[in-house]
Amino acid sequence: MSLNSSEPRRVRGAGVRKDQAAGGGRSAATVPQASHQSDGLFTVDPAPLSARPLVLITRGRVEYLAHCPKCRDWHRHVHLGNVTGPCGTEYELQSRRAKGAA
């Protein structure tokens, strides 16, 4: 086929390579991005994870029992505040407010 022939030919858009025209190959611009936001140096989670524990009084100490926000399993902790569960999830144990407190 010559350039001067009147035969129909397949035309691709400007700047499109042959492997991209059929949807093959993934460029860096089409790779899905993570859902975390970034402030330049560190990634920022959309919302901090927290759990409301149940108080579990054992024979020797007071423990706190809470549903893990990630794996949804029960984890036991010995203090309130920032904790790391056995599954590796870091979250905050927040105490429950007493009934009637505003």
Stockholm file with secondary structure:
# STOCKHOLM 1.0

chainA/1-102         MSLNSSEPRRVRGAGVRKDQAAGGGRSAATVPQASHQSDGLFTVDPAPLSARPLVLITRGRVEYLAHCPKCRDWHRHVHLGNVTGPCGTEYELQSRRAKGAA
#=GR chainA/1-102 SS CCTTCCSCCCCCCTTCCHHHHTTCSCCGGGSCCCSCEECSSSEECSSCCEECCEEEECSSCEEEEEECTTTCCEEEESSSEEEECTTSCEEEECCCCCTTCC
#=GC SS_cons         CCTTCCSCCCCCCTTCCHHHHTTCSCCGGGSCCCSCEECSSSEECSSCCEECCEEEECSSCEEEEEECTTTCCEEEESSSEEEECTTSCEEEECCCCCTTCC
//
